[in-house]
Amino acid sequence: MSVSEIFEIPKFYYFESGNDFSGSKDDFSYKIANGDTMKCMTWHGRLCSMKAEIEHEAEFERTQEGFEAMIKWLEEQYKGE
């Protein structure tokens, strides 16, 4: 079972190891940048995050609870909530 009902995102241990992750669904793109926190950025279009105009971003604790909150936030951004 995926951690998201919408996106194919690796489980939390992938991020615990310090990895970044990016993906897209339709015209919606996102990137999860790992550091002291997990920073999630979203935009529309196929450009990479360095060239795109970031529409929304939020930071979450690098914990299982923060990860789950980030997934929920990302899904809400996709749905336009």
N, C-alpha and C positions, 0 to 999 in steps of 0.2 A: 504494500500500500504506500502510495506517495505521501509526502508530508503536506502536499497541497492538493486541493481538489481541481485546481486549474493548471498549475505549472509543474514541470518535472524538475524539482529541486532536490539536491542531495540531502541526506539526513544531517543532523546537527554535527556529528563527529567530523564531517568534511570541513566544516567551518572552524571547529575546535583546533584543527591542524593548521589554521592560518590561511586557508585557501580563499580566493575570490571566486565569484561565480556570476555569469551573466546569461541571459536568455531572452526569449521573446515569445509572444503568442499573437498571431495576426499582426497588427501594426503597433502593438504595445511592447516596449522593450524595457528591460530592467537590469541593474547590476547590483550585486551585493559585494561591497568592499570590506575586507576584514582588517581590523587593527585592534586597538584597545576596546572598540565597540564594533558592531556590524552596522555599516552605513548602507542603506538601500536607496537607490536612485531610480526614477522612472522617467520615460519619455516616449514619444510616438515617432515612428520611423525606423529605418534600418541603419542609420549611422551608429558608429560606436559611441560609447559614453564620452570620450574625449572630444568628439566633434559635434555631438548632439546638444540641443538646448534642453537641459534637465528641467522637467516640469515639477517634480515633487521629490523630496528626499527626507529621510528620517533616520535617526540613529537608535540602536537598540543594544541592550547589554548583551555581551557574548556569553549567554547562559542558555540553557534549554528553554526557560521561560521567555527570555528575550527573543530567542529564535522563533518560538511559536507566535509571539506578538508581531514579529516582523512578517511572518507568513500571512497572518490575518490582515495586517496593514496593506501588504502587497496585493492581496486578493481584492480588498476594498478599493484600492486605486484602479485596478483593472475593471471592476464593475462600475466605477464612477460614483461610489458612495461618499 
